[in-house]
Amino acid sequence: MNAWGMDCNELVELVTEYLEGTLGAEARANFEKHLGLCGSCRNYLEQMKLTRLATGTLRAEDVPADALDSFRSAFREWKKS
């Protein structure tokens, strides 16, 4: 572990668990320590909160099929890299 608790990449990978309240105590402490030192990650967390608020009521049937296919394709490509 570094002096910041974790690096920015680790924080990004854990942001969903943090927002859902499912991080363990040690990981949460490290996450919050990093947030206290990193303005970029604080901004990222706020963007994720706003995104969740904006999309929280979307249902799969609300998204046009071609857009959904495009999102799935982009996600598959991202996971390969």
Sequence and secondary structure as in RCSB ss.txt:
>XXXX:A:sequence
MNAWGMDCNELVELVTEYLEGTLGAEARANFEKHLGLCGSCRNYLEQMKLTRLATGTLRAEDVPADALDSFRSAF
REWKKS
>XXXX:A:secstr
  TTSS HHHHHHHHHHHHHT S HHHHHHHHHHHHH HHHHHHHHHHHHHHHHHTT  GGGS HHHHHHHHHHH
HHHHH 
